[in-house]
Amino acid sequence: MKGLLSPSFLLQITLFLLVLLLFMNKSQGSPIRGAEYSFSITTKVDVLPPDIPPSTQPQPFIPLIAPSPLRPFTNNSVPKLSGHCSLNFSAAQDIMTTTATDCWTSFAPYLANVVCCPQFDAMLVTLIGQSSKYSGVLALNTTHASHCLSDVQKVLVSQGANGDLKNICSIHPTNLTEASCPVVFVDEFESIVDTSRLLTACRKIDPVNECCDQVCQTAIHYAARKIALNDLSNSDGNHSLPGPTARINDCKNIVLHWLASKLDPSTANSVFRGLSNCNLNKVCPLVFPNVTSVVNECGNLLNNQTACCKAVKSYVSYLQEQSFVTNLQALKCAASLGKKLQKANVSKNVYNLCHISLKDFSLQESGCLLPSLPSDAVFDGTSGIGFICDLNDNIVAPWPTTSYPFPSSCNRSTKLPSLPTATSSQNGLFINTLVLPLLFTSILLPKRLL
C-alpha cells in the first residue's frame, strides 16, 4: 500500500487528472467551431433560480437571456437563404441587429405594438429603399417579396428574434409590393412628385413636433395622392380598381421607399420610427373585456368600497397581461376605460378610490410604461435583454371629466397630468415568471428615462 501512495505515483495521478479536465473543458466548454458563443453560456438560457439555503439572505436572480456577446447568426450557423432575394442585407446590418434585439424571442409579443413591429416595419422599408438605388424599382414583385420576407425572417431569427414575426406584426409579402399603386419606377416617381419638397420635409423630423405639426406626414400624403391619381383618368371605368383611399395608402409605402433611398439607413430608420410613433400613441392598444363585474360592485349605489376595488383591480389585472404600453398610451387607456365605465353608470372616480395608477395599464408585475418617444431594447452582456422604462411615482390614472375627456399631447389648452420622471438611482427591477413564462424566470428591466 505504501508503494501505491509514493510521491511519484501521486504526481502521475495528478497529471492524469489535469489532462482529463483539460480534455473535458476542450470538448464541452470551448467555443464550438463556427459558433459565436460557448456551450456553457447557452445552457444558462433556461436555468432555474439556484437553491438558496434558508439561513442566507435571498439575492435577486438575473438570468442570462441572450448569448454573450450578441452577434449576427448566434444560432451557430449562417441561415440558408432562398437565393432569390435581391435586397442588400449588409446595407442595413446594424438596423437588422437592432430589429432582432427589439423582437427578441419571447419578448416580441409583449413589445410588438410599441417596439418590435414598428422597428420591423421600418427595417423592411429601409431595405427596399436602399435596394431601389440600384434596381430603379421602389417595390418588389410578388415572387421576390415572398422570398425576401422569408429570408429576412431567417436572418433575424439567426440573431435571436422571434420566429413568428410575420404573424405577430401582420406583415405579408404584399406589404413589400406596390399593391394598387400605379407608380413603381424611380424615374416615373421623380417626374411626378416634387421630390425637393418631400425631402426637405422629411430629411429630419422632430419626433415630438412632427406628431402635432405633421410636416413630413402631410408631404408624404400629398406625394402619395399625386401618384395614386396618376393615370386614373385612363382607367376606362375599370371598377376592379380599389378606391382612392386604398390607392393612396398603398402609394404611401412607395413614397417611404423613395425616402429610404435618399437617406442613410440609420437616418431613414429613425424617421420611420418617429412617424409610426405618432400613430401608435394616438390609441390605446389594449382590449377591454366586459365591465359587468365592475359595474355590479361600483355602480351608482356604491355600498362596499372593498368589494368595488377588488372588482376594479381584478379587471385591471387582466389588462396587465396583454402588452407593454407607452406613457401616452396609458393615458388613452385610462380615459377609454373610464368612459366605458361611466357609460355603464359608474360615476364614482374608481381610479382615485382604488389607487389605480397609469402604470397599472401596462404589463406587470412591476409595471413598466415605455417612453412615448421611439426606443429600442438593448443587450447587455451581464444582464441580458433590457429596455427603457418610464417608471417612477405612482401617478394616479386620470378619471374622464367634461373638461378632460380624452388626453391629447397636441392640445395646448389641455393640461395633462404629470408623467413619471426619474427619481431613483436603483439599477433595475424584476418581472417574474408569471409575466414572461416561456424562457426565463425573471427579466431585468433597466429603470431609466428617455
Solvent accessible surface area in square Angstrom, and as a share of the most:
residue,aa,sasa,rsa
1,M,175,0.78
2,K,185,0.78
3,G,58,0.56
4,L,105,0.52
5,L,107,0.53
6,S,34,0.22
7,P,113,0.71
8,S,70,0.45
9,F,77,0.32
10,L,91,0.45
11,L,108,0.54
12,Q,115,0.51
13,I,72,0.37
14,T,68,0.40
15,L,97,0.48
16,F,128,0.53
17,L,90,0.45
18,L,92,0.46
19,V,97,0.56
20,L,75,0.37
21,L,108,0.54
22,L,124,0.62
23,F,134,0.56
24,M,89,0.40
25,N,94,0.48
26,K,147,0.62
27,S,74,0.48
28,Q,106,0.47
29,G,25,0.24
30,S,36,0.23
31,P,97,0.61
32,I,86,0.44
33,R,238,0.87
34,G,62,0.60
35,A,16,0.13
36,E,59,0.26
37,Y,26,0.10
38,S,15,0.09
39,F,104,0.43
40,S,56,0.36
41,I,43,0.22
42,T,40,0.23
43,T,67,0.39
44,K,99,0.42
45,V,36,0.21
46,D,95,0.49
47,V,60,0.35
48,L,137,0.68
49,P,63,0.39
50,P,84,0.53
51,D,147,0.76
52,I,79,0.40
53,P,76,0.48
54,P,142,0.90
55,S,107,0.69
56,T,67,0.39
57,Q,138,0.62
58,P,86,0.54
59,Q,125,0.56
60,P,82,0.52
61,F,53,0.22
62,I,76,0.39
63,P,4,0.03
64,L,25,0.13
65,I,4,0.02
66,A,0,0.00
67,P,15,0.10
68,S,30,0.19
69,P,60,0.38
70,L,31,0.15
71,R,113,0.41
72,P,39,0.25
73,F,65,0.27
74,T,7,0.04
75,N,78,0.40
76,N,62,0.32
77,S,66,0.43
78,V,107,0.61
79,P,22,0.14
80,K,180,0.76
81,L,70,0.35
82,S,39,0.25
83,G,74,0.71
84,H,111,0.49
85,C,28,0.17
86,S,77,0.50
87,L,12,0.06
88,N,65,0.33
89,F,35,0.15
90,S,82,0.53
91,A,37,0.29
92,A,2,0.02
93,Q,89,0.40
94,D,117,0.61
95,I,12,0.06
96,M,3,0.01
97,T,37,0.22
98,T,43,0.25
99,T,0,0.00
100,A,1,0.01
101,T,9,0.05
102,D,0,0.00
103,C,0,0.00
104,W,9,0.03
105,T,37,0.21
106,S,6,0.04
107,F,0,0.00
108,A,0,0.00
109,P,58,0.37
110,Y,37,0.14
111,L,1,0.00
112,A,13,0.10
113,N,54,0.27
114,V,5,0.03
115,V,1,0.01
116,C,0,0.00
117,C,25,0.15
118,P,14,0.09
119,Q,0,0.00
120,F,0,0.00
121,D,65,0.34
122,A,2,0.01
123,M,0,0.00
124,L,5,0.03
125,V,10,0.06
126,T,0,0.00
127,L,1,0.01
128,I,4,0.02
129,G,0,0.00
130,Q,9,0.04
131,S,12,0.08
132,S,3,0.02
133,K,106,0.45
134,Y,175,0.67
135,S,66,0.42
136,G,30,0.29
137,V,44,0.25
138,L,0,0.00
139,A,6,0.05
140,L,16,0.08
141,N,82,0.42
142,T,95,0.55
143,T,85,0.50
144,H,70,0.31
145,A,0,0.00
146,S,54,0.35
147,H,58,0.26
148,C,0,0.00
149,L,2,0.01
150,S,38,0.24
151,D,2,0.01
152,V,0,0.00
153,Q,19,0.09
154,K,84,0.36
155,V,9,0.05
156,L,0,0.00
157,V,56,0.32
158,S,1,0.01
159,Q,6,0.03
160,G,11,0.11
161,A,4,0.03
162,N,27,0.14
163,G,48,0.46
164,D,62,0.32
165,L,0,0.00
166,K,70,0.30
167,N,106,0.54
168,I,47,0.24
169,C,18,0.11
170,S,73,0.47
171,I,17,0.09
172,H,99,0.44
173,P,43,0.27
174,T,85,0.49
175,N,62,0.32
176,L,3,0.01
177,T,12,0.07
178,E,55,0.25
179,A,60,0.47
180,S,29,0.19
181,C,5,0.03
182,P,54,0.34
183,V,0,0.00
184,V,25,0.14
185,F,112,0.47
186,V,24,0.14
187,D,117,0.61
188,E,59,0.26
189,F,0,0.00
190,E,65,0.29
191,S,91,0.58
192,I,36,0.18
193,V,12,0.07
194,D,74,0.38
195,T,33,0.19
196,S,79,0.51
197,R,112,0.41
198,L,2,0.01
199,L,33,0.16
200,T,97,0.56
201,A,18,0.14
202,C,0,0.00
203,R,122,0.44
204,K,175,0.74
205,I,26,0.13
206,D,68,0.35
207,P,50,0.31
208,V,85,0.49
209,N,72,0.37
210,E,8,0.04
211,C,28,0.17
212,C,38,0.23
213,D,89,0.46
214,Q,70,0.31
215,V,88,0.50
216,C,0,0.00
217,Q,38,0.17
218,T,74,0.43
219,A,7,0.05
220,I,11,0.06
221,H,79,0.35
222,Y,101,0.38
223,A,2,0.02
224,A,0,0.00
225,R,122,0.44
226,K,89,0.38
227,I,0,0.00
228,A,0,0.00
229,L,60,0.30
230,N,36,0.19
231,D,84,0.44
232,L,55,0.27
233,S,108,0.70
234,N,103,0.53
235,S,32,0.21
236,D,138,0.72
237,G,52,0.50
238,N,74,0.38
239,H,179,0.80
240,S,96,0.62
241,L,66,0.33
242,P,51,0.32
243,G,41,0.40
244,P,77,0.49
245,T,97,0.57
246,A,44,0.34
247,R,10,0.04
248,I,19,0.10
249,N,78,0.40
250,D,35,0.18
251,C,0,0.00
252,K,63,0.27
253,N,48,0.24
254,I,0,0.00
255,V,0,0.00
256,L,32,0.16
257,H,3,0.01
258,W,5,0.02
259,L,0,0.00
260,A,0,0.00
261,S,11,0.07
262,K,96,0.40
263,L,14,0.07
264,D,79,0.41
265,P,32,0.20
266,S,73,0.47
267,T,45,0.26
268,A,0,0.00
269,N,19,0.10
270,S,69,0.45
271,V,4,0.02
272,F,12,0.05
273,R,6,0.02
274,G,1,0.01
275,L,18,0.09
276,S,33,0.22
277,N,4,0.02
278,C,3,0.02
279,N,89,0.46
280,L,17,0.08
281,N,16,0.08
282,K,103,0.44
283,V,88,0.51
284,C,26,0.15
285,P,40,0.25
286,L,12,0.06
287,V,102,0.59
288,F,45,0.19
289,P,46,0.29
290,N,114,0.58
291,V,15,0.08
292,T,73,0.42
293,S,64,0.42
294,V,2,0.01
295,V,35,0.20
296,N,111,0.57
297,E,74,0.33
298,C,0,0.00
299,G,14,0.13
300,N,102,0.52
301,L,158,0.78
302,L,50,0.25
303,N,140,0.72
304,N,82,0.42
305,Q,97,0.43
306,T,107,0.62
307,A,27,0.21
308,C,0,0.00
309,C,19,0.11
310,K,153,0.65
311,A,15,0.11
312,V,4,0.03
313,K,103,0.44
314,S,70,0.45
315,Y,15,0.06
316,V,3,0.02
317,S,51,0.33
318,Y,102,0.39
319,L,0,0.00
320,Q,32,0.14
321,E,122,0.55
322,Q,47,0.21
323,S,15,0.10
324,F,1,0.00
325,V,0,0.00
326,T,0,0.00
327,N,7,0.04
328,L,28,0.14
329,Q,0,0.00
330,A,0,0.00
331,L,1,0.00
332,K,37,0.16
333,C,0,0.00
334,A,0,0.00
335,A,1,0.01
336,S,33,0.21
337,L,3,0.02
338,G,0,0.00
339,K,60,0.25
340,K,76,0.32
341,L,3,0.02
342,Q,54,0.24
343,K,168,0.71
344,A,31,0.24
345,N,97,0.50
346,V,0,0.00
347,S,82,0.53
348,K,103,0.44
349,N,55,0.28
350,V,0,0.00
351,Y,1,0.00
352,N,91,0.47
353,L,33,0.16
354,C,1,0.01
355,H,144,0.64
356,I,4,0.02
357,S,7,0.05
358,L,1,0.01
359,K,46,0.20
360,D,27,0.14
361,F,0,0.00
362,S,0,0.00
363,L,2,0.01
364,Q,24,0.11
365,E,92,0.41
366,S,32,0.21
367,G,0,0.00
368,C,0,0.00
369,L,1,0.00
370,L,1,0.00
371,P,5,0.03
372,S,23,0.15
373,L,58,0.29
374,P,36,0.23
375,S,12,0.08
376,D,49,0.26
377,A,6,0.05
378,V,62,0.36
379,F,50,0.21
380,D,65,0.34
381,G,42,0.40
382,T,116,0.67
383,S,18,0.11
384,G,1,0.01
385,I,1,0.00
386,G,4,0.04
387,F,3,0.01
388,I,26,0.13
389,C,1,0.00
390,D,5,0.03
391,L,7,0.04
392,N,25,0.13
393,D,81,0.42
394,N,100,0.51
395,I,38,0.19
396,V,70,0.40
397,A,2,0.01
398,P,19,0.12
399,W,26,0.09
400,P,4,0.03
401,T,69,0.40
402,T,144,0.84
403,S,100,0.64
404,Y,26,0.10
405,P,62,0.39
406,F,101,0.42
407,P,4,0.02
408,S,40,0.26
409,S,62,0.40
410,C,50,0.30
411,N,69,0.35
412,R,183,0.67
413,S,104,0.67
414,T,31,0.18
415,K,186,0.79
416,L,48,0.24
417,P,38,0.24
418,S,85,0.55
419,L,50,0.25
420,P,9,0.05
421,T,80,0.47
422,A,64,0.50
423,T,89,0.52
424,S,46,0.29
425,S,112,0.72
426,Q,122,0.54
427,N,140,0.72
428,G,18,0.17
429,L,29,0.15
430,F,71,0.29
431,I,1,0.00
432,N,61,0.31
433,T,57,0.33
434,L,135,0.67
435,V,14,0.08
436,L,2,0.01
437,P,77,0.48
438,L,122,0.61
439,L,55,0.28
440,F,10,0.04
441,T,27,0.16
442,S,15,0.10
443,I,1,0.00
444,L,28,0.14
445,L,1,0.00
446,P,22,0.14
447,K,44,0.18
448,R,116,0.43
449,L,75,0.37
450,L,99,0.49
